[in-house]
Amino acid sequence: MSASKKDFIAESEELLLEAESHLVEIQETNSSGLRPDTLNSLFRSVHTIKGISGIFGFRNVTDVAHSFESLLDDIRLGKIELSADVLKFLFTNMDMLKKIIRDEDEGSKEDISGYLISMEAFRDSAKKGSGASAADGAFAGIDKSIISILSEYEEHRLKTNIRENKGIYLKSAVYNLADFEKELNDLTALIRSHGELISMFPDSNDLPPDSIRFNLMIGSILPFDGLKELLGDDIKELISCKAAPEPPPPQAIPQEMTLKSSTSFVRVDIEKLDRILDTISEMSLAISAINRVGKEMMELYGHTPIVVDVLKISQVFGRRITELQGQLLEIRMIPIGQIFSRLSQVVRRYSRETGKRIDILLYGEDAEIDKYLAEEIADPLMHIIRNAIDHGIEPAEVRKSTGKKESGTIILKAFQRGNHVIIEVRDDGAGIDIEGVRKKAIEKGLLSQDSRVDERELLEFIFMPGFSTKTTVTDISGRGVGLDVVKQKLSLFGGFVDIATAKDAGTTITVTMPITLAVLRALIVRIGKERFAIPLTSMSETFAAGQADIQTIEGREVYNLREEPLPMIRLSRVFGIMDDGSDTFFTVVVGYGERRAGLVVDELIGHQEIIIKSLSDYLKGYTGLAGAAEIGKHEVILVIDVESVIGKFISIGSGDLIQKAVSHV
């Protein structure tokens, strides 16, 4: 089953459950008087089913829900009286709607045209036989100016209250314009607990300054004096309350077609899954401790039966924990298409606001990503798209003059590469004005006039806070916010962003991020006496080197890696730690694409799965740290934030350094 169909089935199941409970409540309370709020809630549930089925393209469900909705609307407006036969037919409609949705779940289709015809025939006959309009002439005593402003539904509810011999009253309430909402909500809640709020409309005649008046039409079985005591003064009686007729006996509830759900979906809060992962993490540490104890026992007592049993049990336990961990991670995964569908709405919205015709194409919607990361990446992707619409894609007349089609195109593409998900946002606009970026950087003092900086490094400036080449501010962009948020958000979970642009051909922004952050494989390294974790998602290789292999150019250390210059970063200097001071060391190559660096450490200890925990407030904001993790004998180590280390210690302007390094190697 496709992800979209699963989402539809799960959502429809919840709406059907709500609708069925409203219908049962209507049946149980109809003998004592129909509750309009319950009928309206039933109508909204069916209307929502019709809407989402239309979005997902399930035509049979849409048609049945539409006919069901039309019948409910006629009942709401008093065109059809809610008799026992009509109520029975509503249950039949509910069963049919459930059956059609179940058919979609099972992939079967049937011709429902005959059923739709019978539904329309029932509506027509129910209208002809209904006596719901018998109270048309019963408005004596009510000002015609009030009747004229009532909607069709409100007029029907007024007729119904009169027909049920309820009193009709008009309450006037004056509030301060600045804070009237709460008092008005309290009043309407009080009215609904003792009757029905038929209509509410403002009145501006003879008002003190900064005030607002509301006239509320009420239907209630309470006499005028009782309602006045409850609601206070400023209330008048339009039609007096009469004795209510004896209610008919309640109708029997028809049997359910089936109570079995057609989906096995369970919606789970992501925080609950996080708590389970925390428990698994604790169990993994316990397994490590058992393994360690088993090995120590073997050294002391040899291969005795009890020692062998301890090691076997720990191995089995470890495998089961790994399986449980993998299954839980699968639960957290969702298709990236769920985020893409929201972004499509963003494109359509801003397309209307800017007056630009923009098409959006989606590829790789089935690529899966952790639910938490999917939600975290949604806003950064929205900022990228907003910039593409406002900065990139030209107005139709400009595109036409340059030989392009009048409508612009934005392409959203996702695919998996190893333990990463790659998301590309591509537009066919004018591209980024590289010279404009250079001039803005010089204007802001970020770059000197004679600096030799290549295009890639110039593009890094657009991710700086407050940096914008837009000369006019709009609701979409131009305030210097947006792309800096993208980079900051990605750096929190080890993601990278890369830009490729060409004049008049468009721009492609590539976002690289790990598939999940719940459990990460990490390389444990040692710097001096301290140990750190480097996520494997951020690294590509490791190698040993000596001090003689390092070249120093303008105070920067560079290593010749396969005829390519690799900037070196000594983590001992980053974190202010005394290293071993040895002539030989280990280097971890981190980064993505051309944005790479070598992190110098004293020792590579080994790989281990970790669960990253957020840092305390004391360490938050400290450059170079992504969080903490627990390993071994409940030892807490810090996790290195590779992106922030690269961003800070390989500064803008290193293009000169790289060019000189190339000349040396």
C-alpha positions in Angstrom: 0.0 0.0 0.0 1.3 3.5 -0.9 2.2 5.9 1.9 -0.6 8.3 0.7 -3.2 5.6 0.8 -2.1 4.6 4.3 -2.4 8.2 5.5 -5.8 8.5 3.9 -7.1 5.3 5.5 -5.7 6.2 9.0 -7.3 9.7 8.8 -10.6 8.4 7.5 -10.8 5.8 10.3 -10.6 8.6 12.9 -13.2 10.7 11.1 -15.6 7.8 10.7 -15.3 7.1 14.4 -16.1 10.7 15.2 -19.0 10.7 12.7 -20.5 7.5 14.0 -20.4 8.7 17.6 -22.2 11.9 16.5 -24.8 9.9 14.7 -25.5 7.6 17.7 -25.8 10.7 19.9 -28.3 12.2 17.4 -30.3 9.0 17.5 -30.4 8.9 21.3 -31.3 12.5 21.8 -33.6 13.1 18.8 -36.7 12.1 20.8 -36.1 15.0 23.2 -35.1 17.5 20.4 -32.4 17.5 17.8 -29.1 19.1 19.0 -27.9 21.3 16.1 -24.3 21.4 17.4 -24.1 17.6 17.2 -25.7 17.6 13.7 -23.2 20.2 12.6 -20.3 18.1 14.0 -21.5 15.1 12.0 -21.7 17.3 8.9 -18.2 18.6 9.3 -16.8 15.0 9.8 -18.4 13.8 6.5 -17.3 17.0 4.8 -13.7 16.5 5.8 -13.8 12.9 4.5 -15.0 14.2 1.2 -12.2 16.8 1.1 -9.3 14.4 1.9 -10.6 11.7 -0.4 -10.7 14.3 -3.2 -7.1 15.3 -2.5 -5.9 11.6 -2.6 -8.0 10.9 -5.7 -10.4 8.3 -4.2 -13.4 9.1 -6.4 -15.9 6.6 -5.0 -15.4 7.8 -1.5 -15.7 11.4 -2.6 -19.1 10.7 -4.4 -20.6 8.8 -1.5 -19.4 11.4 1.1 -20.8 14.2 -1.1 -24.3 12.6 -1.3 -24.2 11.9 2.4 -23.2 15.5 3.1 -26.0 16.9 0.9 -28.6 14.9 2.8 -27.2 16.2 6.1 -27.2 19.7 4.8 -30.9 19.4 3.9 -31.6 18.2 7.5 -29.6 21.1 8.9 -31.6 23.6 6.9 -34.9 22.0 7.8 -35.7 20.9 4.3 -35.9 17.3 5.5 -37.4 16.3 8.9 -35.3 13.9 10.9 -37.8 11.1 11.1 -37.1 7.5 12.1 -36.9 6.5 8.4 -34.4 9.3 7.7 -32.3 8.3 10.7 -32.3 4.7 9.6 -31.1 5.9 6.1 -28.3 7.9 7.7 -27.0 4.8 9.4 -27.2 3.0 6.0 -25.1 5.8 4.5 -22.6 5.5 7.3 -22.2 1.8 6.6 -21.9 2.4 2.9 -19.2 5.0 3.5 -17.3 2.6 5.7 -17.6 -0.1 3.0 -16.3 2.1 0.2 -13.3 3.2 2.4 -12.6 -0.5 3.2 -12.7 -1.3 -0.5 -10.1 1.4 -1.2 -7.9 -0.2 1.6 -8.2 -3.6 0.0 -7.7 -2.3 -3.5 -11.1 -3.3 -4.9 -13.5 -1.1 -6.8 -17.3 -1.4 -7.5 -19.9 0.5 -9.5 -21.7 2.8 -7.0 -23.7 4.7 -9.6 -26.9 2.8 -8.7 -26.5 3.6 -5.0 -25.9 7.3 -5.7 -29.2 7.4 -7.7 -31.1 5.7 -4.9 -29.6 8.3 -2.4 -30.8 11.2 -4.6 -34.3 9.6 -4.9 -34.5 9.2 -1.1 -33.6 12.9 -0.7 -36.3 14.0 -3.2 -39.0 11.9 -1.6 -38.0 13.0 2.0 -38.2 16.7 0.9 -41.7 16.2 -0.5 -43.0 14.4 2.5 -41.4 16.8 5.0 -43.5 19.1 7.1 -40.5 21.1 8.1 -41.7 24.4 6.6 -45.0 24.5 8.5 -43.8 27.3 10.7 -43.2 29.8 7.8 -45.9 32.2 9.2 -44.9 32.0 12.8 -42.6 35.0 13.0 -45.3 37.3 14.4 -43.7 39.4 17.1 -40.2 39.5 15.6 -39.0 42.6 13.8 -38.7 42.0 10.0 -35.3 43.8 10.1 -34.0 40.9 12.3 -35.5 38.2 10.1 -33.9 39.8 7.0 -30.3 39.3 8.3 -30.7 35.7 9.3 -29.0 33.1 7.2 -31.0 30.2 5.8 -29.7 27.9 8.5 -30.5 30.4 11.3 -34.0 31.0 9.9 -34.5 27.3 10.0 -33.4 27.0 13.6 -35.7 29.9 14.5 -38.7 28.0 12.9 -37.7 24.8 14.7 -37.5 26.5 18.1 -41.0 28.1 17.5 -42.4 24.8 16.4 -41.1 23.2 19.5 -42.9 25.8 21.6 -39.7 27.4 23.0 -39.4 31.0 24.0 -37.6 33.3 21.6 -35.5 36.0 23.3 -33.1 38.8 22.3 -30.2 39.5 24.6 -28.1 42.7 24.2 -24.5 42.8 25.5 -22.0 45.7 25.3 -18.3 45.1 25.8 -15.0 47.0 25.6 -13.6 46.7 22.1 -10.1 45.8 23.4 -11.0 42.6 25.4 -14.5 41.4 24.6 -13.6 37.9 23.4 -13.5 36.1 26.7 -16.6 37.7 28.1 -18.5 37.0 24.9 -17.4 33.4 24.9 -18.5 33.0 28.5 -21.9 34.4 27.7 -22.4 32.1 24.7 -21.4 29.1 26.7 -23.9 30.0 29.4 -26.7 30.4 26.8 -25.9 27.0 25.2 -26.1 25.3 28.6 -29.8 26.5 29.0 -31.0 26.7 25.4 -29.8 27.4 21.8 -28.0 30.4 20.4 -29.9 30.8 17.2 -28.0 33.9 15.9 -25.5 36.6 16.9 -25.0 39.9 15.2 -23.3 43.2 16.1 -25.1 46.5 16.6 -23.4 49.9 16.4 -26.3 52.2 17.4 -25.9 54.5 20.4 -22.6 53.0 21.6 -20.1 54.6 24.0 -16.5 55.1 22.5 -14.3 52.0 22.1 -17.3 49.6 22.7 -19.1 46.9 20.7 -22.6 45.6 21.1 -23.8 42.1 20.2 -27.5 41.0 19.9 -27.9 37.4 20.6 -31.2 35.5 19.6 -31.9 32.7 22.0 -34.3 29.8 21.9 -35.0 28.2 25.3 -37.7 26.3 27.3 -37.0 28.6 30.3 -39.6 31.3 30.9 -38.6 35.0 30.4 -38.2 35.7 34.2 -35.9 32.6 34.6 -33.7 33.5 31.7 -33.5 37.2 32.8 -32.4 36.1 36.2 -29.7 33.9 34.5 -28.4 36.3 31.9 -29.1 39.7 33.5 -30.9 42.7 32.2 -31.0 43.9 28.5 -33.0 41.0 27.4 -36.5 41.1 25.9 -39.0 38.4 25.0 -40.0 38.1 21.3 -42.2 35.0 21.5 -43.3 33.6 24.8 -42.5 30.0 25.9 -45.3 27.5 25.7 -45.7 24.0 27.1 -43.5 21.5 25.3 -45.3 18.4 23.7 -44.8 14.9 25.1 -41.7 13.4 23.5 -42.1 10.2 21.5 -40.4 7.0 22.6 -36.7 6.6 21.6 -35.9 4.6 18.5 -34.0 1.4 18.6 -30.3 1.6 17.6 -29.7 -0.4 14.4 -27.0 -3.1 14.4 -23.5 -2.2 13.2 -22.4 -3.6 9.9 -19.0 -4.4 11.5 -16.9 -3.0 14.4 -13.6 -4.2 13.0 -11.2 -1.4 11.8 -10.0 -1.6 8.3 -6.5 -0.4 9.2 -3.8 -1.5 11.7 -2.4 2.0 12.0 -1.6 3.4 15.5 -0.5 7.1 15.7 2.3 7.4 18.3 3.8 10.6 19.7 7.5 10.7 18.6 8.5 11.6 22.2 7.2 8.1 23.3 9.5 6.5 20.8 12.4 8.7 22.1 11.8 7.4 25.6 11.9 3.8 24.3 15.2 4.5 22.6 16.5 5.9 25.8 15.6 2.6 27.5 17.3 0.6 24.7 20.4 2.8 25.1 20.5 1.9 28.8 20.1 -1.8 28.0 22.9 -1.6 25.4 25.2 -0.2 28.1 24.1 -3.1 30.4 25.0 -5.6 27.6 28.4 -4.0 27.3 28.9 -4.3 31.0 27.9 -8.0 30.9 30.3 -8.6 28.1 33.1 -6.9 30.0 32.3 -8.9 33.2 32.3 -12.1 31.1 35.7 -11.4 29.6 37.1 -10.6 33.1 35.7 -13.8 34.5 37.3 -15.7 31.6 40.7 -14.2 32.4 40.3 -15.2 36.0 38.6 -18.6 35.7 39.1 -19.7 32.1 36.5 -21.4 29.9 34.3 -22.7 32.7 30.7 -23.6 31.9 29.2 -20.7 33.8 31.6 -18.2 32.1 30.7 -19.6 28.7 27.0 -19.3 29.5 27.4 -15.7 30.5 29.1 -14.9 27.2 26.5 -16.8 25.2 23.6 -15.1 27.0 25.2 -11.6 26.5 25.6 -12.3 22.7 22.0 -13.4 22.3 20.8 -10.5 24.4 22.9 -8.1 22.3 21.5 -9.4 19.0 17.9 -9.0 20.2 18.6 -5.5 21.4 20.0 -4.7 18.0 16.9 -6.1 16.3 14.6 -4.1 18.6 16.6 -1.0 17.9 16.3 -1.5 14.2 12.6 -2.1 14.3 12.0 1.0 16.4 14.0 3.1 14.0 11.8 1.7 11.1 8.7 3.0 13.0 10.2 6.5 13.1 10.8 6.6 9.4 8.3 8.4 7.1 8.4 9.2 3.3 9.8 12.6 2.5 6.8 13.0 0.3 4.8 14.1 3.4 7.1 17.2 3.6 7.1 17.7 -0.2 3.3 17.9 -0.3 3.4 20.8 2.3 6.1 22.5 0.2 3.9 22.3 -2.9 1.3 24.3 -1.0 4.0 26.9 -0.2 4.9 27.2 -3.9 1.3 27.7 -4.9 0.7 30.3 -2.2 3.7 32.4 -3.0 3.1 32.0 -6.7 -0.2 33.8 -6.2 1.3 36.5 -4.0 4.1 37.3 -6.4 2.0 37.0 -9.6 4.5 34.6 -11.0 3.4 31.4 -12.8 5.4 28.5 -11.2 5.2 24.8 -11.7 6.5 22.3 -9.1 7.9 18.9 -10.0 8.4 16.2 -7.3 10.8 13.3 -7.5 11.8 10.6 -5.0 8.9 11.1 -2.6 9.2 7.6 -1.3 12.7 8.2 0.1 12.4 7.7 3.9 13.8 9.9 6.7 13.4 10.0 10.4 10.1 11.8 11.5 12.0 14.2 13.7 14.5 15.2 11.0 11.7 15.5 8.5 9.9 18.1 10.7 13.2 19.9 11.4 14.1 20.2 7.7 10.6 21.4 6.7 11.2 25.1 7.6 14.7 25.3 6.1 13.4 23.9 2.8 10.6 26.4 2.9 13.2 29.3 3.2 15.1 27.8 0.2 11.9 27.7 -1.9 10.9 31.3 -0.9 14.3 32.5 -2.0 14.0 30.6 -5.3 10.6 32.2 -6.0 11.5 35.8 -5.0 15.2 36.0 -6.0 15.5 33.3 -8.6 12.5 33.0 -10.9 11.9 36.0 -13.1 8.5 37.6 -13.9 6.8 36.2 -17.0 7.6 39.1 -19.2 11.3 38.9 -18.4 11.4 35.2 -19.0 9.7 35.6 -22.3 12.2 38.2 -23.4 15.1 35.9 -22.7 13.6 33.0 -24.6 12.3 31.0 -21.6 8.8 29.7 -21.1 6.6 32.1 -19.2 6.1 29.8 -16.2 9.0 29.0 -14.0 9.8 25.6 -12.6 10.9 24.4 -9.2 12.1 20.8 -8.8 12.2 19.0 -5.5 14.1 15.8 -5.6 15.1 13.4 -2.8 17.3 10.2 -2.9 19.3 8.1 -0.5 23.0 7.8 -0.6 24.5 5.5 2.1 23.4 6.8 5.5 22.3 10.2 4.1 19.3 11.6 2.4 20.1 14.1 -0.4 17.4 16.8 -1.1 17.8 19.0 -4.1 15.8 22.2 -4.7 16.3 23.3 -8.3 14.9 26.3 -10.1 15.2 27.5 -13.7 15.5 31.2 -12.8 18.1 33.9 -13.3 20.7 32.3 -11.0 22.6 34.0 -8.2 24.3 37.3 -9.1 27.8 36.5 -8.1 29.1 40.0 -8.6 26.2 41.3 -6.6 27.2 39.0 -3.7 30.8 40.2 -4.0 29.8 43.9 -3.9 27.5 43.3 -0.9 30.3 41.5 1.0 32.7 44.4 0.3 30.0 46.9 1.4 29.5 45.0 4.7 33.3 44.9 5.3 33.4 41.1 5.0 35.7 41.2 2.0 38.5 43.5 0.9 38.6 45.0 -2.6 41.7 43.0 -3.7 40.6 39.6 -2.1 40.9 36.6 -4.5 37.9 34.5 -3.6 36.4 31.9 -5.9 32.7 31.5 -6.7 32.1 28.7 -4.2 33.4 30.8 -1.3 31.5 33.9 -2.4 28.3 31.8 -2.3 29.0 31.0 1.4 28.2 34.7 2.2 24.5 34.3 1.4 24.3 32.0 4.5 25.4 34.7 6.8 22.9 36.3 9.1 21.5 39.6 7.7 23.2 39.1 4.3 20.8 39.9 1.4 21.3 41.2 -2.1 17.6 42.1 -2.3 17.1 45.9 -2.6 13.4 45.9 -1.8 11.8 44.2 1.1 8.7 42.0 0.5 6.7 39.6 2.6 8.6 36.7 1.0 12.3 37.8 1.3 14.7 40.7 1.4 15.1 41.1 5.1 18.3 39.1 5.3 16.7 36.2 7.0 16.1 32.8 5.7 19.2 31.0 4.4 21.2 31.6 7.6 18.4 29.7 9.3 18.9 26.8 6.9 22.6 26.5 7.7 22.1 26.8 11.5 19.4 24.2 11.5 21.4 21.7 9.4 24.5 22.1 11.5 22.5 21.0 14.6 22.2 17.4 13.2 25.4 17.2 11.1 23.8 18.3 7.8 25.5 20.2 4.9 24.2 22.6 2.3 25.8 23.2 -1.1 25.0 25.6 -3.9 25.5 25.4 -7.7 24.3 28.3 -9.9 24.7 29.5 -13.4 23.6 32.8 -14.9 20.1 32.7 -16.6 20.1 28.9 -16.0 19.0 28.7 -12.4 20.2 27.5 -9.0 20.4 24.1 -7.3 20.7 24.0 -3.5 21.6 20.5 -2.2 20.9 19.6 1.3 22.7 16.5 2.8 21.5 15.1 6.1 21.6 11.8 8.0 18.6 9.5 7.7 18.2 9.4 11.4 19.6 10.9 14.5 18.0 8.5 17.0 21.0 6.1 17.0 24.2 7.0 15.3 27.4 5.0 14.5 30.3 7.1 15.7 34.0 6.9 15.7 35.5 7.3 19.3 38.7 9.2 19.2 41.2 10.4 21.9 42.7 13.8 22.2 45.2 13.9 25.1 43.3 12.4 28.0 39.9 13.2 26.7 37.6 11.1 24.4 35.2 12.4 21.8 32.7 10.9 19.3 32.6 11.9 15.6 29.5 10.8 13.8 30.3 8.4 10.9 27.7 10.3 8.8 30.1 13.2 8.7 33.3 11.4 7.9 34.7 9.7 4.8 38.0 8.1 5.7 40.9 8.1 8.2 44.7 7.9 7.8 47.9 8.2 9.8 50.3 11.0 9.1 53.5 12.5 10.4 54.4 16.1 11.1 56.8 16.0 8.1 53.7 15.4 5.8 52.1 18.7 6.8 52.8 22.0 5.0 52.2 25.3 6.7 50.9 28.1 4.4 50.2 31.5 5.9 49.8 29.9 9.3 47.4 27.3 8.0 48.2 23.5 8.0 47.5 21.6 4.8 48.0 18.0 3.8 48.4 16.6 0.3 45.7 14.0 0.1 45.9 12.3 -3.4 47.2 15.4 -5.0 44.3 17.5 -3.4 45.0 20.0 -0.6 43.2 19.1 2.6 43.0 21.8 5.4 43.9 20.4 8.7 42.2 21.2 12.0 43.9 20.2 15.3 41.0 19.5 17.7 43.4 19.9 20.6 43.5 23.6 19.7 39.8 23.8 19.1 39.0 22.6 22.6 42.1 23.8 24.4 43.3 20.3 25.3 47.0 19.2 25.7 47.7 16.6 23.0 50.3 13.8 23.1 52.8 16.0 21.3 53.9 13.1 19.1 55.3 13.4 15.6 52.8 10.9 14.3 49.0 11.4 14.6 45.7 10.3 13.1 43.5 12.3 10.8 39.7 11.9 10.3 38.5 13.3 7.0 35.1 15.0 7.5 32.8 17.1 5.4 31.0 16.7 2.1 32.0 17.4 -1.5 34.6 20.1 -1.7 33.9 21.3 1.8 36.2 18.9 3.6 38.8 19.1 6.3 41.1 16.8 8.3 40.5 16.6 12.1 43.8 15.7 13.9 43.5 13.4 16.9 45.9 11.3 18.9 44.2 7.9 18.7 41.3 6.1 16.9 39.7 3.9 19.5 36.9 2.3 17.5 33.3 2.4 16.2 30.3 2.4 18.5 26.6 3.1 18.3 25.6 6.2 20.4 22.4 8.1 21.2 23.1 11.8 21.3 21.7 13.8 24.2 21.4 17.5 24.3 23.9 19.6 26.3 23.0 21.3 29.5 22.4 25.1 29.5 26.0 25.6 30.7 27.5 24.2 27.5 24.8 25.2 25.0 26.1 27.4 22.3 29.7 26.2 22.7 31.2 26.0 19.2 32.1 22.6 18.0 29.8 20.4 20.2 26.6 18.7 19.0 25.7 17.0 22.2 26.8 14.2 24.6 26.6 10.4 24.6 27.2 7.6 27.2 29.6 4.8 26.5 31.4 2.0 28.2 31.3 2.1 32.0 28.7 4.8 32.0 31.3 7.3 30.7 29.9 10.5 29.2 31.7 11.8 26.2 31.1 14.9 24.0 30.0 14.6 20.4 31.8 16.8 17.9 29.7 19.1 15.6 31.7 18.7 12.4 29.8 21.5 10.5 30.4 24.2 13.1 34.1 23.2 13.4 34.7 23.4 9.7 32.7 26.7 9.5 34.6 28.4 12.2 38.2 27.2 11.6 38.2 27.2 7.8 37.1 30.8 7.4 35.8 32.6 4.3 38.8 33.7 2.2 40.6 30.4 2.4 40.4 30.3 -1.4 43.8 32.1 -1.5 45.2 29.5 0.8 43.9 26.6 -1.3 45.3 28.2 -4.5 48.7 28.6 -2.9 48.6 25.0 -1.5 47.9 23.7 -5.0 51.0 25.5 -6.2 53.0 23.8 -3.5 51.8 20.3 -4.1 
